[in-house]
Amino acid sequence: MNNDEKELNRKLSEKEEIRLQQFNKMLEEYRNKGYKDSLHTISIKKANIVGLIITVPVFVVFYALYYLINGLEGFDNFSLPQLFVAFISIFVLIVVHELLHGLTWGLFCQNKYRSIEFGLIKEYMTPYCCC
């Protein structure tokens, strides 16, 4: 079994099971109305890899621009507390990112913000927001 199959067959949480049942019910209703469906997804693992592939070159470009403009100024006295703050900031910004998904999606959901759920897929350390 490859990683994509493992991901598709992973044990879902109780809330994920409920959402899957609701989705399948809605999907069947649309099929009965004559709509056709097609699957356009990538695995969580592939999404994380693509995210890194995109992030690293962007980081290199911005670092190079900073270096061209400022030289090593600012990097020569980088302290451990600053590194800690930068590391914690990443996790804070991940939470903000998911909250922004929830905020915008909630505006357009039938049940507004009651439709929004947040979670974490522990096996992949992947936070998510869904409706």
JOKA-V776498 format. One record per residue. N is the residue number from 1. PHI is phi in whole degrees, -180 to 180 (999 if undefined). PSI is psi as a letter, one per 40 degrees, with the letter a starting at -180 (999 if undefined). NEAR is the number of other ideal C-beta (glycine too) atoms within 8 Angstrom. Layout:
n: {N | N}
phi: {PHI | PHI}
psi: {PSI | PSI}
near: {NEAR | NEAR}
This chain:
n: {1 | 2 | 3 | 4 | 5 | 6 | 7 | 8 | 9 | 10 | 11 | 12 | 13 | 14 | 15 | 16 | 17 | 18 | 19 | 20 | 21 | 22 | 23 | 24 | 25 | 26 | 27 | 28 | 29 | 30 | 31 | 32 | 33 | 34 | 35 | 36 | 37 | 38 | 39 | 40 | 41 | 42 | 43 | 44 | 45 | 46 | 47 | 48 | 49 | 50 | 51 | 52 | 53 | 54 | 55 | 56 | 57 | 58 | 59 | 60 | 61 | 62 | 63 | 64 | 65 | 66 | 67 | 68 | 69 | 70 | 71 | 72 | 73 | 74 | 75 | 76 | 77 | 78 | 79 | 80 | 81 | 82 | 83 | 84 | 85 | 86 | 87 | 88 | 89 | 90 | 91 | 92 | 93 | 94 | 95 | 96 | 97 | 98 | 99 | 100 | 101 | 102 | 103 | 104 | 105 | 106 | 107 | 108 | 109 | 110 | 111 | 112 | 113 | 114 | 115 | 116 | 117 | 118 | 119 | 120 | 121 | 122 | 123 | 124 | 125 | 126 | 127 | 128 | 129 | 130 | 131}
phi: {999 | -82 | -62 | -63 | -66 | -61 | -63 | -66 | -101 | -66 | -71 | -85 | -71 | -59 | -67 | -65 | -61 | -63 | -63 | -64 | -63 | -63 | -64 | -63 | -64 | -64 | -60 | -65 | -61 | -67 | -62 | -66 | -86 | 100 | -74 | -112 | -119 | -148 | -93 | -131 | -131 | -126 | -71 | -62 | -61 | -64 | -62 | -66 | -66 | -62 | -58 | -68 | -61 | -78 | -68 | -60 | -62 | -63 | -60 | -61 | -62 | -68 | -64 | -62 | -61 | -60 | -64 | -64 | -83 | -113 | 67 | -90 | -59 | 98 | -96 | -76 | -124 | -71 | -104 | -61 | -60 | -65 | -63 | -62 | -62 | -62 | -64 | -65 | -60 | -59 | -68 | -63 | -69 | -64 | -63 | -60 | -57 | -67 | -63 | -65 | -58 | -61 | -62 | -74 | -66 | -62 | -64 | -111 | -75 | -60 | -99 | 52 | -74 | -69 | -84 | -89 | -134 | -118 | -164 | -140 | -87 | -61 | -60 | -114 | 49 | -117 | -76 | -150 | -131 | -145 | -135}
psi: {h | i | d | d | d | d | d | d | e | i | h | i | i | d | d | d | d | d | d | d | d | d | d | d | d | d | d | d | d | d | d | d | e | e | i | i | i | i | h | g | i | i | i | d | d | d | d | d | d | d | d | d | d | d | d | d | d | d | d | d | d | d | d | d | d | d | d | d | d | e | a | e | h | d | e | e | f | h | i | d | d | d | d | d | d | d | d | d | d | d | d | d | d | d | d | d | d | d | d | d | d | d | d | d | d | d | d | e | i | d | f | b | e | e | e | h | i | i | a | h | h | d | d | e | f | h | i | i | h | i | 999}
near: {4 | 5 | 7 | 9 | 8 | 9 | 11 | 6 | 6 | 8 | 3 | 7 | 7 | 6 | 8 | 9 | 9 | 8 | 10 | 9 | 8 | 8 | 8 | 8 | 8 | 8 | 9 | 8 | 8 | 9 | 10 | 6 | 6 | 5 | 6 | 5 | 7 | 4 | 4 | 3 | 4 | 5 | 9 | 9 | 10 | 9 | 9 | 10 | 8 | 9 | 8 | 8 | 8 | 8 | 8 | 8 | 8 | 8 | 8 | 8 | 8 | 8 | 8 | 8 | 8 | 9 | 9 | 6 | 5 | 8 | 4 | 7 | 6 | 8 | 6 | 6 | 5 | 7 | 6 | 5 | 6 | 8 | 9 | 8 | 8 | 8 | 8 | 8 | 8 | 8 | 8 | 8 | 8 | 9 | 9 | 8 | 8 | 12 | 9 | 8 | 9 | 13 | 8 | 8 | 12 | 12 | 7 | 5 | 12 | 4 | 6 | 8 | 8 | 6 | 11 | 12 | 9 | 8 | 10 | 7 | 11 | 5 | 5 | 9 | 6 | 8 | 10 | 9 | 12 | 7 | 9}
